[in-house]
Amino acid sequence: MTLAAVGVTGMGWVLMISSMLLWAALLVAISITAYRWLKQRPVAQQRVPALPPLEILRQRLERGEIDAPTYVRMRAELEDELRRH
């Protein structure tokens, strides 16, 4: 049995091929869009470089989160820890 026998004529071929090409183009467009979107996402997720511990401690003192005696004690502990490594 041929395609012409089941009613697929010249116009039917054109419609079938056009439909297949349309779906293929749609899949390519979705793939390209998804690739570009995923490629750009890590930019927003980049980590901010960590500040050195002593700098963080100094900033906490400036903001008033800790008092001067606590700052001196914690700074000594941090410096001892940094010397050990």
N, C-alpha and C positions, 0 to 999 in steps of 0.2 A: 504494500500500500504506500503510495507516494503522498507527499504533503498536499499536492494539488487535488488529490482524490478526497481529502478530508476538508477541503475548502480553504487552504492557505494558498492564496494566489500572489501576484506581484505586489499588490498593496499590502497584503498581510506580511510579506517579508520585510517590507520597508518599516512597518509599524513594529514588528518584533525586534529588528536590529536597532531601531531608534530607541525603543524602550530599554533594551540591554545597555546601549551606550549611555542613556540618561542615568540609569542606576549605577553604572560604573563611574561616571563623572561625579555623581553624588557621593559615592563611597570615597573617591579620591579627595574630594573637597573636604569631607568630614575628617579624613585622616590627616590632611595637611593642617587643618585648623587645630585639631587635637595636638599634633606634634608641636606646633608653634606655641600653643597655650602652655603645654607641659614644659617646654624649653624655657619659657619666661618665668615660670613659677619660682624656681630656686632663688631668683634675684630678691624676692620679697622675704625669703626664708633665710637669708644669709645671717650668720651669727655676728653680733657686735663683738669686736675684740674685747677680751676681758681686761679690766684694769688690774694693775698690780695690787696685791693685798694691802700694802702700806698706803697706797693712794686711796683705796676704798675707806680705810680706817680714818685717814685725814679728812675725807669728805664727811664721814659720819660725825666727826668732832665739830666740823664747821656748821653742820646742820643742827647741832645740838642733840643728836640722838644719844651721844655718850658724853660723860663729863671728862675733865682732864685727867684725874687719877686712873679712870678706866682706860683712857687712851694710852697713857704711859705703860700700864700693865700689859695691855693687849699688844702694843708695839714691841715691847720686850719679848713677849712670847713669840710673835711673828718673826722677829729678827733671829731669835734662837733657832726657830724651825728652819728658816732660810739658810742659816749657817750649817745645819746638820745635813742639808741636801746639797 
